[in-house]
């Protein structure tokens, strides 16, 4: 498994915990909003920052379709 996929799974699980749901529900929501690949592709940015920054960006993508930064 690639480092990107390892981190994506980590991010997915911690985001689900943060939202008090499970990873399956989060992935479904990301897929419904068409942002799953965008999140995966932002490995470099998310991996270098605090996990809370990634959560804020994901929340922005869900709400507006645009990155928080």
mmCIF file of the N, C-alpha and C atoms, coordinates in Angstrom:
data_MODEL
# 
_entry.id   MODEL 
# 
loop_
_atom_site.group_PDB 
_atom_site.id 
_atom_site.type_symbol 
_atom_site.label_atom_id 
_atom_site.label_alt_id 
_atom_site.label_comp_id 
_atom_site.label_asym_id 
_atom_site.label_entity_id 
_atom_site.label_seq_id 
_atom_site.pdbx_PDB_ins_code 
_atom_site.Cartn_x 
_atom_site.Cartn_y 
_atom_site.Cartn_z 
_atom_site.occupancy 
_atom_site.B_iso_or_equiv 
_atom_site.pdbx_formal_charge 
_atom_site.auth_seq_id 
_atom_site.auth_comp_id 
_atom_site.auth_asym_id 
_atom_site.auth_atom_id 
_atom_site.pdbx_PDB_model_num 
ATOM 1   N N  . UNK A 1 1  ? 0.846   -1.174 0.000  1.00 0.00 ? 1  UNK A N  1 
ATOM 2   C CA . UNK A 1 1  ? 0.000   0.000  0.000  1.00 0.00 ? 1  UNK A CA 1 
ATOM 3   C C  . UNK A 1 1  ? 0.895   1.241  0.000  1.00 0.00 ? 1  UNK A C  1 
ATOM 4   N N  . UNK A 1 2  ? 0.487   2.263  -0.731 1.00 0.00 ? 2  UNK A N  1 
ATOM 5   C CA . UNK A 1 2  ? 1.276   3.482  -0.843 1.00 0.00 ? 2  UNK A CA 1 
ATOM 6   C C  . UNK A 1 2  ? 1.137   4.344  0.416  1.00 0.00 ? 2  UNK A C  1 
ATOM 7   N N  . UNK A 1 3  ? 2.078   5.248  0.592  1.00 0.00 ? 3  UNK A N  1 
ATOM 8   C CA . UNK A 1 3  ? 2.015   6.190  1.705  1.00 0.00 ? 3  UNK A CA 1 
ATOM 9   C C  . UNK A 1 3  ? 0.768   7.057  1.593  1.00 0.00 ? 3  UNK A C  1 
ATOM 10  N N  . UNK A 1 4  ? 0.405   7.412  0.371  1.00 0.00 ? 4  UNK A N  1 
ATOM 11  C CA . UNK A 1 4  ? -0.787  8.227  0.154  1.00 0.00 ? 4  UNK A CA 1 
ATOM 12  C C  . UNK A 1 4  ? -2.048  7.495  0.619  1.00 0.00 ? 4  UNK A C  1 
ATOM 13  N N  . UNK A 1 5  ? -2.153  6.217  0.264  1.00 0.00 ? 5  UNK A N  1 
ATOM 14  C CA . UNK A 1 5  ? -3.328  5.442  0.667  1.00 0.00 ? 5  UNK A CA 1 
ATOM 15  C C  . UNK A 1 5  ? -3.342  5.224  2.176  1.00 0.00 ? 5  UNK A C  1 
ATOM 16  N N  . UNK A 1 6  ? -2.188  4.951  2.765  1.00 0.00 ? 6  UNK A N  1 
ATOM 17  C CA . UNK A 1 6  ? -2.116  4.807  4.221  1.00 0.00 ? 6  UNK A CA 1 
ATOM 18  C C  . UNK A 1 6  ? -2.631  6.066  4.905  1.00 0.00 ? 6  UNK A C  1 
ATOM 19  N N  . UNK A 1 7  ? -2.175  7.226  4.426  1.00 0.00 ? 7  UNK A N  1 
ATOM 20  C CA . UNK A 1 7  ? -2.592  8.476  5.044  1.00 0.00 ? 7  UNK A CA 1 
ATOM 21  C C  . UNK A 1 7  ? -4.074  8.747  4.779  1.00 0.00 ? 7  UNK A C  1 
ATOM 22  N N  . UNK A 1 8  ? -4.550  8.434  3.578  1.00 0.00 ? 8  UNK A N  1 
ATOM 23  C CA . UNK A 1 8  ? -5.957  8.637  3.260  1.00 0.00 ? 8  UNK A CA 1 
ATOM 24  C C  . UNK A 1 8  ? -6.841  7.850  4.226  1.00 0.00 ? 8  UNK A C  1 
ATOM 25  N N  . UNK A 1 9  ? -6.489  6.623  4.489  1.00 0.00 ? 9  UNK A N  1 
ATOM 26  C CA . UNK A 1 9  ? -7.255  5.789  5.426  1.00 0.00 ? 9  UNK A CA 1 
ATOM 27  C C  . UNK A 1 9  ? -7.193  6.370  6.830  1.00 0.00 ? 9  UNK A C  1 
ATOM 28  N N  . UNK A 1 10 ? -6.001  6.796  7.243  1.00 0.00 ? 10 UNK A N  1 
ATOM 29  C CA . UNK A 1 10 ? -5.822  7.447  8.545  1.00 0.00 ? 10 UNK A CA 1 
ATOM 30  C C  . UNK A 1 10 ? -6.720  8.679  8.641  1.00 0.00 ? 10 UNK A C  1 
ATOM 31  N N  . UNK A 1 11 ? -6.675  9.533  7.608  1.00 0.00 ? 11 UNK A N  1 
ATOM 32  C CA . UNK A 1 11 ? -7.470  10.752 7.588  1.00 0.00 ? 11 UNK A CA 1 
ATOM 33  C C  . UNK A 1 11 ? -8.967  10.431 7.626  1.00 0.00 ? 11 UNK A C  1 
ATOM 34  N N  . UNK A 1 12 ? -9.378  9.480  6.838  1.00 0.00 ? 12 UNK A N  1 
ATOM 35  C CA . UNK A 1 12 ? -10.778 9.058  6.797  1.00 0.00 ? 12 UNK A CA 1 
ATOM 36  C C  . UNK A 1 12 ? -11.250 8.598  8.173  1.00 0.00 ? 12 UNK A C  1 
ATOM 37  N N  . UNK A 1 13 ? -10.475 7.775  8.834  1.00 0.00 ? 13 UNK A N  1 
ATOM 38  C CA . UNK A 1 13 ? -10.859 7.241  10.139 1.00 0.00 ? 13 UNK A CA 1 
ATOM 39  C C  . UNK A 1 13 ? -10.899 8.330  11.209 1.00 0.00 ? 13 UNK A C  1 
ATOM 40  N N  . UNK A 1 14 ? -9.905  9.225  11.199 1.00 0.00 ? 14 UNK A N  1 
ATOM 41  C CA . UNK A 1 14 ? -9.880  10.279 12.209 1.00 0.00 ? 14 UNK A CA 1 
ATOM 42  C C  . UNK A 1 14 ? -10.948 11.338 11.945 1.00 0.00 ? 14 UNK A C  1 
ATOM 43  N N  . UNK A 1 15 ? -11.236 11.608 10.676 1.00 0.00 ? 15 UNK A N  1 
ATOM 44  C CA . UNK A 1 15 ? -12.319 12.535 10.357 1.00 0.00 ? 15 UNK A CA 1 
ATOM 45  C C  . UNK A 1 15 ? -13.648 11.945 10.826 1.00 0.00 ? 15 UNK A C  1 
ATOM 46  N N  . UNK A 1 16 ? -13.851 10.665 10.611 1.00 0.00 ? 16 UNK A N  1 
ATOM 47  C CA . UNK A 1 16 ? -15.073 10.003 11.070 1.00 0.00 ? 16 UNK A CA 1 
ATOM 48  C C  . UNK A 1 16 ? -15.193 10.091 12.588 1.00 0.00 ? 16 UNK A C  1 
ATOM 49  N N  . UNK A 1 17 ? -14.106 9.843  13.283 1.00 0.00 ? 17 UNK A N  1 
ATOM 50  C CA . UNK A 1 17 ? -14.116 9.950  14.743 1.00 0.00 ? 17 UNK A CA 1 
ATOM 51  C C  . UNK A 1 17 ? -14.454 11.383 15.160 1.00 0.00 ? 17 UNK A C  1 
ATOM 52  N N  . UNK A 1 18 ? -13.853 12.349 14.484 1.00 0.00 ? 18 UNK A N  1 
ATOM 53  C CA . UNK A 1 18 ? -14.091 13.768 14.754 1.00 0.00 ? 18 UNK A CA 1 
ATOM 54  C C  . UNK A 1 18 ? -15.572 14.114 14.572 1.00 0.00 ? 18 UNK A C  1 
ATOM 55  N N  . UNK A 1 19 ? -16.218 13.515 13.575 1.00 0.00 ? 19 UNK A N  1 
ATOM 56  C CA . UNK A 1 19 ? -17.622 13.776 13.285 1.00 0.00 ? 19 UNK A CA 1 
ATOM 57  C C  . UNK A 1 19 ? -18.569 12.830 14.019 1.00 0.00 ? 19 UNK A C  1 
ATOM 58  N N  . UNK A 1 20 ? -17.994 11.951 14.831 1.00 0.00 ? 20 UNK A N  1 
ATOM 59  C CA . UNK A 1 20 ? -18.771 10.987 15.627 1.00 0.00 ? 20 UNK A CA 1 
ATOM 60  C C  . UNK A 1 20 ? -19.656 10.103 14.744 1.00 0.00 ? 20 UNK A C  1 
ATOM 61  N N  . UNK A 1 21 ? -19.041 9.552  13.715 1.00 0.00 ? 21 UNK A N  1 
ATOM 62  C CA . UNK A 1 21 ? -19.703 8.627  12.805 1.00 0.00 ? 21 UNK A CA 1 
ATOM 63  C C  . UNK A 1 21 ? -18.698 7.556  12.417 1.00 0.00 ? 21 UNK A C  1 
ATOM 64  N N  . UNK A 1 22 ? -18.998 6.770  11.411 1.00 0.00 ? 22 UNK A N  1 
ATOM 65  C CA . UNK A 1 22 ? -18.033 5.759  10.987 1.00 0.00 ? 22 UNK A CA 1 
ATOM 66  C C  . UNK A 1 22 ? -17.469 6.110  9.611  1.00 0.00 ? 22 UNK A C  1 
ATOM 67  N N  . UNK A 1 23 ? -16.381 5.479  9.277  1.00 0.00 ? 23 UNK A N  1 
ATOM 68  C CA . UNK A 1 23 ? -15.664 5.773  8.038  1.00 0.00 ? 23 UNK A CA 1 
ATOM 69  C C  . UNK A 1 23 ? -16.522 5.505  6.801  1.00 0.00 ? 23 UNK A C  1 
ATOM 70  N N  . UNK A 1 24 ? -17.374 4.498  6.850  1.00 0.00 ? 24 UNK A N  1 
ATOM 71  C CA . UNK A 1 24 ? -18.248 4.190  5.721  1.00 0.00 ? 24 UNK A CA 1 
ATOM 72  C C  . UNK A 1 24 ? -19.197 5.343  5.407  1.00 0.00 ? 24 UNK A C  1 
ATOM 73  N N  . UNK A 1 25 ? -19.763 5.943  6.447  1.00 0.00 ? 25 UNK A N  1 
ATOM 74  C CA . UNK A 1 25 ? -20.658 7.085  6.250  1.00 0.00 ? 25 UNK A CA 1 
ATOM 75  C C  . UNK A 1 25 ? -19.904 8.290  5.700  1.00 0.00 ? 25 UNK A C  1 
ATOM 76  N N  . UNK A 1 26 ? -18.708 8.511  6.204  1.00 0.00 ? 26 UNK A N  1 
ATOM 77  C CA . UNK A 1 26 ? -17.898 9.638  5.724  1.00 0.00 ? 26 UNK A CA 1 
ATOM 78  C C  . UNK A 1 26 ? -17.541 9.439  4.257  1.00 0.00 ? 26 UNK A C  1 
ATOM 79  N N  . UNK A 1 27 ? -17.081 8.257  3.915  1.00 0.00 ? 27 UNK A N  1 
ATOM 80  C CA . UNK A 1 27 ? -16.705 7.998  2.525  1.00 0.00 ? 27 UNK A CA 1 
ATOM 81  C C  . UNK A 1 27 ? -17.909 8.154  1.597  1.00 0.00 ? 27 UNK A C  1 
ATOM 82  N N  . UNK A 1 28 ? -19.056 7.715  2.036  1.00 0.00 ? 28 UNK A N  1 
ATOM 83  C CA . UNK A 1 28 ? -20.282 7.878  1.240  1.00 0.00 ? 28 UNK A CA 1 
ATOM 84  C C  . UNK A 1 28 ? -20.575 9.363  1.023  1.00 0.00 ? 28 UNK A C  1 
ATOM 85  N N  . UNK A 1 29 ? -20.454 10.152 2.074  1.00 0.00 ? 29 UNK A N  1 
ATOM 86  C CA . UNK A 1 29 ? -20.698 11.594 1.963  1.00 0.00 ? 29 UNK A CA 1 
ATOM 87  C C  . UNK A 1 29 ? -19.684 12.248 1.017  1.00 0.00 ? 29 UNK A C  1 
ATOM 88  N N  . UNK A 1 30 ? -18.407 11.879 1.163  1.00 0.00 ? 30 UNK A N  1 
ATOM 89  C CA . UNK A 1 30 ? -17.377 12.431 0.271  1.00 0.00 ? 30 UNK A CA 1 
ATOM 90  C C  . UNK A 1 30 ? -17.680 12.059 -1.175 1.00 0.00 ? 30 UNK A C  1 
ATOM 91  N N  . UNK A 1 31 ? -18.061 10.817 -1.400 1.00 0.00 ? 31 UNK A N  1 
ATOM 92  C CA . UNK A 1 31 ? -18.388 10.365 -2.761 1.00 0.00 ? 31 UNK A CA 1 
ATOM 93  C C  . UNK A 1 31 ? -19.593 11.128 -3.313 1.00 0.00 ? 31 UNK A C  1 
ATOM 94  N N  . UNK A 1 32 ? -20.610 11.313 -2.491 1.00 0.00 ? 32 UNK A N  1 
ATOM 95  C CA . UNK A 1 32 ? -21.809 12.025 -2.932 1.00 0.00 ? 32 UNK A CA 1 
ATOM 96  C C  . UNK A 1 32 ? -21.503 13.470 -3.319 1.00 0.00 ? 32 UNK A C  1 
ATOM 97  N N  . UNK A 1 33 ? -20.522 14.060 -2.659 1.00 0.00 ? 33 UNK A N  1 
ATOM 98  C CA . UNK A 1 33 ? -20.123 15.436 -2.965 1.00 0.00 ? 33 UNK A CA 1 
ATOM 99  C C  . UNK A 1 33 ? -19.021 15.496 -4.026 1.00 0.00 ? 33 UNK A C  1 
ATOM 100 N N  . UNK A 1 34 ? -18.539 14.336 -4.449 1.00 0.00 ? 34 UNK A N  1 
ATOM 101 C CA . UNK A 1 34 ? -17.514 14.286 -5.489 1.00 0.00 ? 34 UNK A CA 1 
ATOM 102 C C  . UNK A 1 34 ? -16.160 14.821 -5.060 1.00 0.00 ? 34 UNK A C  1 
ATOM 103 N N  . UNK A 1 35 ? -15.835 14.659 -3.774 1.00 0.00 ? 35 UNK A N  1 
ATOM 104 C CA . UNK A 1 35 ? -14.571 15.218 -3.273 1.00 0.00 ? 35 UNK A CA 1 
ATOM 105 C C  . UNK A 1 35 ? -13.562 14.164 -2.818 1.00 0.00 ? 35 UNK A C  1 
ATOM 106 N N  . UNK A 1 36 ? -13.902 12.907 -2.933 1.00 0.00 ? 36 UNK A N  1 
ATOM 107 C CA . UNK A 1 36 ? -13.019 11.845 -2.445 1.00 0.00 ? 36 UNK A CA 1 
ATOM 108 C C  . UNK A 1 36 ? -11.653 11.908 -3.127 1.00 0.00 ? 36 UNK A C  1 
ATOM 109 N N  . UNK A 1 37 ? -11.627 11.993 -4.443 1.00 0.00 ? 37 UNK A N  1 
ATOM 110 C CA . UNK A 1 37 ? -10.352 12.041 -5.161 1.00 0.00 ? 37 UNK A CA 1 
ATOM 111 C C  . UNK A 1 37 ? -9.595  13.321 -4.841 1.00 0.00 ? 37 UNK A C  1 
ATOM 112 N N  . UNK A 1 38 ? -10.305 14.420 -4.671 1.00 0.00 ? 38 UNK A N  1 
ATOM 113 C CA . UNK A 1 38 ? -9.674  15.699 -4.320 1.00 0.00 ? 38 UNK A CA 1 
ATOM 114 C C  . UNK A 1 38 ? -8.963  15.584 -2.973 1.00 0.00 ? 38 UNK A C  1 
ATOM 115 N N  . UNK A 1 39 ? -9.613  14.953 -2.026 1.00 0.00 ? 39 UNK A N  1 
ATOM 116 C CA . UNK A 1 39 ? -9.002  14.744 -0.706 1.00 0.00 ? 39 UNK A CA 1 
ATOM 117 C C  . UNK A 1 39 ? -7.778  13.843 -0.841 1.00 0.00 ? 39 UNK A C  1 
ATOM 118 N N  . UNK A 1 40 ? -7.918  12.758 -1.571 1.00 0.00 ? 40 UNK A N  1 
ATOM 119 C CA . UNK A 1 40 ? -6.792  11.840 -1.776 1.00 0.00 ? 40 UNK A CA 1 
ATOM 120 C C  . UNK A 1 40 ? -5.621  12.565 -2.449 1.00 0.00 ? 40 UNK A C  1 
ATOM 121 N N  . UNK A 1 41 ? -5.924  13.381 -3.437 1.00 0.00 ? 41 UNK A N  1 
ATOM 122 C CA . UNK A 1 41 ? -4.873  14.073 -4.192 1.00 0.00 ? 41 UNK A CA 1 
ATOM 123 C C  . UNK A 1 41 ? -4.156  15.151 -3.391 1.00 0.00 ? 41 UNK A C  1 
ATOM 124 N N  . UNK A 1 42 ? -4.735  15.573 -2.283 1.00 0.00 ? 42 UNK A N  1 
ATOM 125 C CA . UNK A 1 42 ? -4.109  16.602 -1.461 1.00 0.00 ? 42 UNK A CA 1 
ATOM 126 C C  . UNK A 1 42 ? -3.267  16.023 -0.329 1.00 0.00 ? 42 UNK A C  1 
ATOM 127 N N  . UNK A 1 43 ? -2.775  14.827 -0.535 1.00 0.00 ? 43 UNK A N  1 
ATOM 128 C CA . UNK A 1 43 ? -1.921  14.150 0.442  1.00 0.00 ? 43 UNK A CA 1 
ATOM 129 C C  . UNK A 1 43 ? -0.789  15.048 0.933  1.00 0.00 ? 43 UNK A C  1 
ATOM 130 N N  . UNK A 1 44 ? -0.062  15.665 0.017  1.00 0.00 ? 44 UNK A N  1 
ATOM 131 C CA . UNK A 1 44 ? 1.109   16.478 0.387  1.00 0.00 ? 44 UNK A CA 1 
ATOM 132 C C  . UNK A 1 44 ? 0.723   17.591 1.354  1.00 0.00 ? 44 UNK A C  1 
ATOM 133 N N  . UNK A 1 45 ? -0.364  18.291 1.062  1.00 0.00 ? 45 UNK A N  1 
ATOM 134 C CA . UNK A 1 45 ? -0.784  19.394 1.917  1.00 0.00 ? 45 UNK A CA 1 
ATOM 135 C C  . UNK A 1 45 ? -1.278  18.871 3.266  1.00 0.00 ? 45 UNK A C  1 
ATOM 136 N N  . UNK A 1 46 ? -2.188  17.922 3.243  1.00 0.00 ? 46 UNK A N  1 
ATOM 137 C CA . UNK A 1 46 ? -2.774  17.424 4.483  1.00 0.00 ? 46 UNK A CA 1 
ATOM 138 C C  . UNK A 1 46 ? -1.732  16.729 5.363  1.00 0.00 ? 46 UNK A C  1 
ATOM 139 N N  . UNK A 1 47 ? -0.808  16.054 4.753  1.00 0.00 ? 47 UNK A N  1 
ATOM 140 C CA . UNK A 1 47 ? 0.195   15.290 5.499  1.00 0.00 ? 47 UNK A CA 1 
ATOM 141 C C  . UNK A 1 47 ? 1.153   16.204 6.251  1.00 0.00 ? 47 UNK A C  1 
ATOM 142 N N  . UNK A 1 48 ? 1.355   17.412 5.757  1.00 0.00 ? 48 UNK A N  1 
ATOM 143 C CA . UNK A 1 48 ? 2.336   18.323 6.349  1.00 0.00 ? 48 UNK A CA 1 
ATOM 144 C C  . UNK A 1 48 ? 1.744   19.244 7.409  1.00 0.00 ? 48 UNK A C  1 
ATOM 145 N N  . UNK A 1 49 ? 0.434   19.310 7.494  1.00 0.00 ? 49 UNK A N  1 
ATOM 146 C CA . UNK A 1 49 ? -0.212  20.230 8.419  1.00 0.00 ? 49 UNK A CA 1 
ATOM 147 C C  . UNK A 1 49 ? -0.876  19.477 9.566  1.00 0.00 ? 49 UNK A C  1 
ATOM 148 N N  . UNK A 1 50 ? -1.403  20.252 10.495 1.00 0.00 ? 50 UNK A N  1 
ATOM 149 C CA . UNK A 1 50 ? -2.156  19.645 11.589 1.00 0.00 ? 50 UNK A CA 1 
ATOM 150 C C  . UNK A 1 50 ? -3.390  18.960 11.022 1.00 0.00 ? 50 UNK A C  1 
ATOM 151 N N  . UNK A 1 51 ? -3.794  17.891 11.609 1.00 0.00 ? 51 UNK A N  1 
ATOM 152 C CA . UNK A 1 51 ? -4.954  17.142 11.134 1.00 0.00 ? 51 UNK A CA 1 
ATOM 153 C C  . UNK A 1 51 ? -6.212  18.019 11.184 1.00 0.00 ? 51 UNK A C  1 
ATOM 154 N N  . UNK A 1 52 ? -6.272  18.929 12.142 1.00 0.00 ? 52 UNK A N  1 
ATOM 155 C CA . UNK A 1 52 ? -7.419  19.827 12.251 1.00 0.00 ? 52 UNK A CA 1 
ATOM 156 C C  . UNK A 1 52 ? -7.537  20.736 11.026 1.00 0.00 ? 52 UNK A C  1 
ATOM 157 N N  . UNK A 1 53 ? -6.394  21.098 10.423 1.00 0.00 ? 53 UNK A N  1 
ATOM 158 C CA . UNK A 1 53 ? -6.432  21.896 9.195  1.00 0.00 ? 53 UNK A CA 1 
ATOM 159 C C  . UNK A 1 53 ? -7.066  21.101 8.068  1.00 0.00 ? 53 UNK A C  1 
ATOM 160 N N  . UNK A 1 54 ? -6.762  19.830 7.998  1.00 0.00 ? 54 UNK A N  1 
ATOM 161 C CA . UNK A 1 54 ? -7.371  18.966 6.986  1.00 0.00 ? 54 UNK A CA 1 
ATOM 162 C C  . UNK A 1 54 ? -8.874  18.875 7.222  1.00 0.00 ? 54 UNK A C  1 
ATOM 163 N N  . UNK A 1 55 ? -9.293  18.743 8.480  1.00 0.00 ? 55 UNK A N  1 
ATOM 164 C CA . UNK A 1 55 ? -10.721 18.679 8.796  1.00 0.00 ? 55 UNK A CA 1 
ATOM 165 C C  . UNK A 1 55 ? -11.432 19.961 8.348  1.00 0.00 ? 55 UNK A C  1 
ATOM 166 N N  . UNK A 1 56 ? -10.808 21.115 8.613  1.00 0.00 ? 56 UNK A N  1 
ATOM 167 C CA . UNK A 1 56 ? -11.395 22.392 8.207  1.00 0.00 ? 56 UNK A CA 1 
ATOM 168 C C  . UNK A 1 56 ? -11.524 22.470 6.693  1.00 0.00 ? 56 UNK A C  1 
ATOM 169 N N  . UNK A 1 57 ? -10.513 22.002 5.982  1.00 0.00 ? 57 UNK A N  1 
ATOM 170 C CA . UNK A 1 57 ? -10.545 22.039 4.530  1.00 0.00 ? 57 UNK A CA 1 
ATOM 171 C C  . UNK A 1 57 ? -11.627 21.102 3.988  1.00 0.00 ? 57 UNK A C  1 
ATOM 172 N N  . UNK A 1 58 ? -11.717 19.925 4.549  1.00 0.00 ? 58 UNK A N  1 
ATOM 173 C CA . UNK A 1 58 ? -12.740 18.962 4.122  1.00 0.00 ? 58 UNK A CA 1 
ATOM 174 C C  . UNK A 1 58 ? -14.134 19.521 4.395  1.00 0.00 ? 58 UNK A C  1 
ATOM 175 N N  . UNK A 1 59 ? -14.334 20.143 5.554  1.00 0.00 ? 59 UNK A N  1 
ATOM 176 C CA . UNK A 1 59 ? -15.624 20.755 5.864  1.00 0.00 ? 59 UNK A CA 1 
ATOM 177 C C  . UNK A 1 59 ? -15.956 21.840 4.836  1.00 0.00 ? 59 UNK A C  1 
ATOM 178 N N  . UNK A 1 60 ? -14.969 22.607 4.436  1.00 0.00 ? 60 UNK A N  1 
ATOM 179 C CA . UNK A 1 60 ? -15.172 23.642 3.422  1.00 0.00 ? 60 UNK A CA 1 
ATOM 180 C C  . UNK A 1 60 ? -15.530 23.027 2.070  1.00 0.00 ? 60 UNK A C  1 
ATOM 181 N N  . UNK A 1 61 ? -14.818 21.966 1.701  1.00 0.00 ? 61 UNK A N  1 
ATOM 182 C CA . UNK A 1 61 ? -15.140 21.282 0.437  1.00 0.00 ? 61 UNK A CA 1 
ATOM 183 C C  . UNK A 1 61 ? -16.575 20.761 0.452  1.00 0.00 ? 61 UNK A C  1 
ATOM 184 N N  . UNK A 1 62 ? -17.006 20.220 1.563  1.00 0.00 ? 62 UNK A N  1 
ATOM 185 C CA . UNK A 1 62 ? -18.369 19.718 1.682  1.00 0.00 ? 62 UNK A CA 1 
ATOM 186 C C  . UNK A 1 62 ? -19.397 20.838 1.611  1.00 0.00 ? 62 UNK A C  1 
ATOM 187 N N  . UNK A 1 63 ? -19.095 21.959 2.258  1.00 0.00 ? 63 UNK A N  1 
ATOM 188 C CA . UNK A 1 63 ? -20.061 23.052 2.344  1.00 0.00 ? 63 UNK A CA 1 
ATOM 189 C C  . UNK A 1 63 ? -20.108 23.916 1.076  1.00 0.00 ? 63 UNK A C  1 
ATOM 190 N N  . UNK A 1 64 ? -18.935 24.145 0.481  1.00 0.00 ? 64 UNK A N  1 
ATOM 191 C CA . UNK A 1 64 ? -18.869 25.122 -0.606 1.00 0.00 ? 64 UNK A CA 1 
ATOM 192 C C  . UNK A 1 64 ? -18.310 24.567 -1.912 1.00 0.00 ? 64 UNK A C  1 
ATOM 193 N N  . UNK A 1 65 ? -17.675 23.386 -1.829 1.00 0.00 ? 65 UNK A N  1 
ATOM 194 C CA . UNK A 1 65 ? -16.999 22.835 -3.014 1.00 0.00 ? 65 UNK A CA 1 
ATOM 195 C C  . UNK A 1 65 ? -15.634 23.450 -3.244 1.00 0.00 ? 65 UNK A C  1 
ATOM 196 N N  . UNK A 1 66 ? -15.195 24.303 -2.305 1.00 0.00 ? 66 UNK A N  1 
ATOM 197 C CA . UNK A 1 66 ? -13.903 24.983 -2.444 1.00 0.00 ? 66 UNK A CA 1 
ATOM 198 C C  . UNK A 1 66 ? -13.056 24.730 -1.205 1.00 0.00 ? 66 UNK A C  1 
ATOM 199 N N  . UNK A 1 67 ? -11.743 24.784 -1.424 1.00 0.00 ? 67 UNK A N  1 
ATOM 200 C CA . UNK A 1 67 ? -10.807 24.611 -0.309 1.00 0.00 ? 67 UNK A CA 1 
ATOM 201 C C  . UNK A 1 67 ? -10.895 25.795 0.657  1.00 0.00 ? 67 UNK A C  1 
ATOM 202 N N  . UNK A 1 68 ? -10.584 25.534 1.897  1.00 0.00 ? 68 UNK A N  1 
ATOM 203 C CA . UNK A 1 68 ? -10.583 26.583 2.926  1.00 0.00 ? 68 UNK A CA 1 
ATOM 204 C C  . UNK A 1 68 ? -9.418  27.552 2.748  1.00 0.00 ? 68 UNK A C  1 
ATOM 205 N N  . UNK A 1 69 ? -8.379  27.077 2.073  1.00 0.00 ? 69 UNK A N  1 
ATOM 206 C CA . UNK A 1 69 ? -7.205  27.935 1.899  1.00 0.00 ? 69 UNK A CA 1 
ATOM 207 C C  . UNK A 1 69 ? -7.324  28.607 0.613  1.00 0.00 ? 69 UNK A C  1 
# 
